[in-house]
């Protein structure tokens, strides 16, 4: 595999610094791209609520998308799969768990009736499609489901902007102040930062895996997945502290759906992803278990309690231990 950045001769401490720099560039690039895309969409006279429910949601997933695309292009399919599955599990185990510990999460009824069943179905389908590999056909199916989900969101969107949470509404409001030139400038700058950050993150992650003697799947599930989930963790903690915890669950469910259908489908369409049988020993079952836990936790009084949040955190810790033992060959 040929990287634009060769890190095979740098000190391990610099690898850590490059990893952090890549995450920082991804975060800043994603924010710039999101702001510019919102400004451009509003300049095209799209309704603010449509922009909030689609453009913002897609743009905030750009760090994971760019990282997965770069990893796929440079021959690290394990990093791609580890990032997608690891991010989804981190969203449900780490972020949802921490948020519920800070403030019990009130679950909106539409989330239980529509989005959670869709997420459960898509997760099962993703796991079935990944049985041997995620090829172009499988990627096309997932992308088609992503388009259908976006159409469903738009079809159910009310005419007013009150469907947006406060964070999304702020993005729309700030984007409305940008001129066409400012919007395009932010899109270009954000894209450049995303590409550079993704290249730096992938190169440093793969080199770290080689030096530590572990698989790129393990690095993707742990370091990369948790790193690219830090913005969501920060946002969810802020929402919980400000007693707006009802927004956390919906955002995390939506993020998991986009990870599977848009990022997984998009990358597989261009760069087929082979799936090792070992991945079905811990990682795939864990993804199914965490997703299935949404049903009893969300339906128990329509509140995710602190006790349930602690349970999720403990299970996430158990998952990290098991995936390390599995990927290093200790278990099998």
Secondary structure, DSSP 8 states (H G I E B T S, - for coil): ---SS--TTS-HHHHHHHHHHHHHHHHHHHHHHHHHHHHHHHHTT--HHHIIIIIHHHHTTHHHHHHHHHHHHTT-HHHHHHHHHHHHHHIIIIIHHHHHHHS-EE--HHIIIIIHHHHHHHHHHHHHHTTTEE-HHHHHHHHHHHHHHHHHHHHH--SSGGGS-HHHHHHHHHHTT--HHHHHHHHHHHHHHHHHHHHHHHHHHHHHHHHHT--HHHHIIIIIHHHHHHHHHHHHHHHHHTT-THHHHHHHHHHHHHIIIIIIHHHHHHS-EE--GGGGTTHHHHHHHHHHHHHHHHHSTTEE-HHHHHHHHHHHHHHHHHHHHHHTTS--
